[in-house]
Amino acid sequence: MTIYIPAKQGYGEYEDRGSRFLAWVFHCPSEEVFTQRLYELQGEHPKGRHHCWAYKTGDVYRFNDDGEPTGTAGRPMLQVLDGNDISDVAVICVRYWGGTKLGTGGLARAYSAATRLAVEDAGLLEVLQRMEFDVELPFDLMGLRSELEAKCTSIQFSGKFTARGWRGCISLDAGTDANVFHELITHRGGGRIIVR
């Protein structure tokens, strides 16, 4: 499975009827990273009327409308992140009020637009997930190790030889290499290769 993270911090600015929406999208591997950046932006923009935000870190997600009508800021920003399949990401949007009420639909469109511009500015970086297996490979099947190295370009071996063969950890990219690995181990190993 492929996941995406922001390639760099992105910035987007959107204006509607005098209100300015300034959005920052950034890689957010933990809640602590998010909290630190929120405090920084609150300090840099103390006159901003609202500091709305959304983040996704692993399976955890949160959003906050910071005084805007419920569901008009944080949730639309999170939906932009979800729509781009971005993981470990946060967005913070500061609103400078222009004196005209935008209505709930206008607010949702404005916060979404600023977030979308920030995502475009950040770009996406593809991150391939890795899988790891503990393996015991008997001496008479050592040729399979060479075949795995030839067919699985991302494979890495770390281990040692024992009295019965080779034992160690095999790591490789999820997806095609993992499928080839399972197929070779199953069909060529004849049930004699131990995989944990």
SVG drawing of the C-alpha trace seen along z (x, -y; Angstrom):
<svg xmlns="http://www.w3.org/2000/svg" viewBox="-25 -45 52 74">
<polyline fill="none" stroke="black" stroke-width="0.4" points="0.0,0.0 1.3,-3.4 0.8,-6.4 1.5,-10.1 2.8,-12.8 3.5,-16.5 6.8,-16.9 7.4,-20.2 5.4,-22.8 2.8,-24.3 1.1,-27.7 -2.2,-28.7 -4.1,-32.0 -7.7,-32.6 -9.8,-35.8 -13.5,-36.2 -15.4,-39.5 -12.5,-41.0 -11.8,-38.0 -8.4,-36.4 -7.8,-32.7 -4.1,-31.7 -3.4,-28.0 -0.3,-26.0 -0.1,-22.2 2.8,-20.3 4.1,-16.8 2.8,-15.8 4.1,-12.5 2.8,-13.2 0.4,-15.4 3.4,-17.2 4.6,-18.4 1.1,-19.7 0.7,-21.4 4.1,-23.2 3.2,-24.5 -0.2,-25.7 1.4,-27.7 4.0,-29.2 1.2,-30.3 -0.9,-31.7 2.1,-33.8 2.9,-34.9 -0.8,-35.8 -2.2,-37.1 -4.7,-39.3 -6.2,-36.4 -9.8,-36.0 -9.8,-32.2 -7.0,-29.6 -8.9,-26.5 -7.2,-23.2 -7.3,-19.6 -4.8,-16.7 -4.3,-13.0 -1.6,-11.1 -1.8,-7.3 -5.3,-6.3 -6.0,-9.4 -7.7,-12.5 -8.9,-15.7 -10.3,-19.0 -11.4,-22.3 -13.5,-25.2 -12.1,-27.7 -15.3,-29.6 -16.6,-29.4 -20.0,-27.8 -19.8,-24.0 -18.7,-22.0 -17.6,-25.0 -13.8,-25.0 -12.1,-21.9 -14.2,-19.2 -13.9,-20.7 -10.2,-21.1 -9.9,-17.4 -12.0,-16.4 -9.4,-18.0 -6.7,-16.1 -8.7,-12.8 -9.5,-13.5 -5.8,-13.7 -5.0,-10.5 -2.4,-12.3 -1.3,-10.7 0.6,-12.1 -0.5,-15.6 -1.9,-18.8 -3.4,-22.0 -3.8,-25.2 -5.8,-28.0 -5.8,-31.6 -8.8,-33.8 -8.6,-37.5 -12.2,-38.7 -13.1,-41.3 -16.3,-42.6 -18.8,-40.6 -20.4,-37.3 -19.9,-34.6 -22.5,-32.1 -21.9,-28.5 -21.5,-27.5 -19.1,-30.4 -17.0,-29.5 -16.7,-25.9 -15.7,-26.8 -13.2,-29.3 -11.5,-27.0 -11.4,-24.2 -10.0,-26.4 -7.2,-27.7 -6.3,-24.1 -6.4,-22.9 -4.0,-25.7 -1.7,-24.8 -1.7,-21.1 -0.9,-22.0 2.0,-24.2 3.3,-21.4 3.3,-18.7 3.1,-15.0 5.8,-12.6 5.1,-8.9 6.1,-6.7 6.3,-3.0 5.5,-0.9 8.0,1.9 7.2,5.3 9.5,7.4 9.6,11.2 11.7,13.4 12.9,16.3 14.7,19.6 16.0,20.9 17.6,24.4 21.0,24.9 19.5,26.9 17.1,24.0 19.8,21.3 19.4,20.9 16.0,19.4 17.7,16.5 19.5,15.6 16.3,15.9 14.6,13.5 17.4,11.0 17.0,11.1 13.2,10.8 12.6,8.5 14.5,5.3 13.8,3.8 14.7,6.8 17.2,6.6 18.6,9.4 20.1,9.1 20.9,12.3 23.5,15.0 24.2,18.6 23.4,21.3 24.0,25.0 20.8,25.6 21.0,22.8 20.4,19.0 18.2,17.2 17.4,13.5 15.1,10.7 14.0,10.0 12.5,6.6 11.0,5.4 8.5,3.0 4.8,3.9 3.1,4.5 4.7,6.3 7.9,7.4 5.9,8.7 3.6,10.7 6.7,12.2 8.2,13.1 5.1,14.9 4.7,16.8 8.3,18.0 8.3,19.0 5.1,20.9 5.7,22.6 9.4,23.2 9.8,23.7 7.6,26.7 6.6,25.8 10.2,26.1 10.9,22.4 9.8,21.0 8.4,17.4 7.2,15.5"/>
</svg>
